[in-house]
Amino acid sequence: MITLQGVSKYFGGTDRRQAAVEEVTLHIEAGDIHGIVGSSGAGKSTLLRMINMLERPDQGTVTVNGERLNELPERRLRPARQQIGMIFQQFNLLHNRTVGGNVAASLELAGVPRSRRQQRVRECLEQVGLLDKLNEYPAQLSGGQKQRVAIARAIANHPRVLLCDEPTSALDPRSTSGILELLQQINEQLGVTIVIVTHEMDVVKRLCSTVSVMEHGRITESYSREHDSFAPAPDYTLSYREQLLGRTDNNHSGASGRSAASQNEVNE
Ligand SMILES: Nc1ncnc2c1ncn2[C@@H]1O[C@H](COP(=O)(O)OP(=O)(O)OP(=O)(O)O)[C@@H](O)[C@H]1O
């Protein structure tokens, strides 16, 4: 479904070129909810943004739904991008448009005729539980409600992939819980593959089927719920491995074969 092969992204001029992401190879299966965690500046957002070409990789290939996106010219990239929705920490809603207008905006961009837009807007708002807010403006909504509108907008064109960049970091615990439940529903009911960047380990534990840990632009560890069965509650003083798997003093075998970094290296 999503394959990144040897992708790198550099910022800065030739004299001060710095790798934000370096030679990352990652495969995400259809139907997965994949978490990307790691310390600040590790390259998580840059990696996420390369999946829909918001950042073009300097090296490597990005294949989504069988299409090699990094080779597509801009005009062919646009329809491919409609298969990939995205939501952000700060919601990125249009403040001068109503809730319905925000959802309609992505349909307009995709060239959906006016006659079909209204019905689809209502369906999407119903899916996120905000049909009653159709004619309100973003300023009248809570943070959790704004993120629901952003999700409605992101799913309007029936994407197969949803990218989430710190979707709950600006929310209180109750709104966070509601958004996580909604993302899970979208994954299960609509079959949308989700990739989520987060610094919140409880988000990972509640939602993700597979996880990548990033450090200094590289993926240093990978886990899957199926193989490693994530521990019930996070303890933020522990390494990523311990947070995911629990205290594993006698039980490191689950992840050790696939881990490229030592436990000390992933301590923040
Ligand atoms: N547009 C840009 N121009 C220059 N440098 C950038 C740009 N975007 C990211 N970087 C740099 O690339 C590195 C990785 O940034 P990125 O935002 O991907 O990390 P992150 O893991 O998502 O961090 P955070 O958790 O703090 O958001 C950082 O050193 C950052 O300063």
The ligand as a Tripos MOL2 file, in Angstrom:
@<TRIPOS>MOLECULE
LIG
   31    33     1     0     0
SMALL
NO_CHARGES

@<TRIPOS>ATOM
      1 N1         11.3270   23.4340    5.5470 N.pl3     1 LIG1
      2 C1         12.4270   23.1990    6.2570 C.ar      1 LIG1
      3 N2         13.5460   23.9390    6.0720 N.ar      1 LIG1
      4 C2         14.6760   23.7110    6.7660 C.ar      1 LIG1
      5 N3         14.8070   22.7240    7.6910 N.ar      1 LIG1
      6 C3         13.7390   21.9540    7.9270 C.ar      1 LIG1
      7 C4         12.4930   22.1440    7.2270 C.ar      1 LIG1
      8 N4         11.6120   21.2090    7.6700 N.ar      1 LIG1
      9 C5         12.2530   20.4840    8.6180 C.ar      1 LIG1
     10 N5         13.5220   20.9300    8.7600 N.ar      1 LIG1
     11 C6         14.5200   20.3630    9.6670 C.3       1 LIG1
     12 O1         14.5340   18.9550    9.4770 O.3       1 LIG1
     13 C7         14.6800   18.2720   10.7130 C.3       1 LIG1
     14 C8         13.5030   17.3300   10.9170 C.3       1 LIG1
     15 O2         12.3310   18.1090   11.1070 O.3       1 LIG1
     16 P1         10.8820   17.4480   11.3280 P.3       1 LIG1
     17 O3          9.9150   18.5640   11.5090 O.co2     1 LIG1
     18 O4         10.6320   16.4670   10.2570 O.co2     1 LIG1
     19 O5         11.1200   16.6690   12.7030 O.3       1 LIG1
     20 P2         10.0400   16.0850   13.7150 P.3       1 LIG1
     21 O6         10.5880   14.7960   14.1950 O.co2     1 LIG1
     22 O7          8.7000   16.0700   13.0820 O.co2     1 LIG1
     23 O8         10.1050   17.1440   14.8910 O.3       1 LIG1
     24 P3          8.9290   17.6880   15.8750 P.3       1 LIG1
     25 O9          8.4940   16.5130   16.6880 O.co2     1 LIG1
     26 O10         9.6360   18.7380   16.6910 O.co2     1 LIG1
     27 O11         7.8530   18.2450   14.9860 O.co2     1 LIG1
     28 C9         14.8010   19.3410   11.7880 C.3       1 LIG1
     29 O12        16.1630   19.5720   12.0400 O.3       1 LIG1
     30 C10        14.1580   20.5470   11.1390 C.3       1 LIG1
     31 O13        14.7020   21.7280   11.6500 O.3       1 LIG1
@<TRIPOS>BOND
     1     1     2 1
     2     2     3 ar
     3     2     7 ar
     4     3     4 ar
     5     4     5 ar
     6     5     6 ar
     7     6     7 ar
     8     6    10 ar
     9     7     8 ar
    10     8     9 ar
    11     9    10 ar
    12    10    11 1
    13    11    12 1
    14    11    30 1
    15    12    13 1
    16    13    14 1
    17    13    28 1
    18    14    15 1
    19    15    16 1
    20    16    17 2
    21    16    18 1
    22    16    19 1
    23    19    20 1
    24    20    21 2
    25    20    22 1
    26    20    23 1
    27    23    24 1
    28    24    25 2
    29    24    26 1
    30    24    27 1
    31    28    29 1
    32    28    30 1
    33    30    31 1
@<TRIPOS>SUBSTRUCTURE
     1 LIG1         1 GROUP 0 **** ****
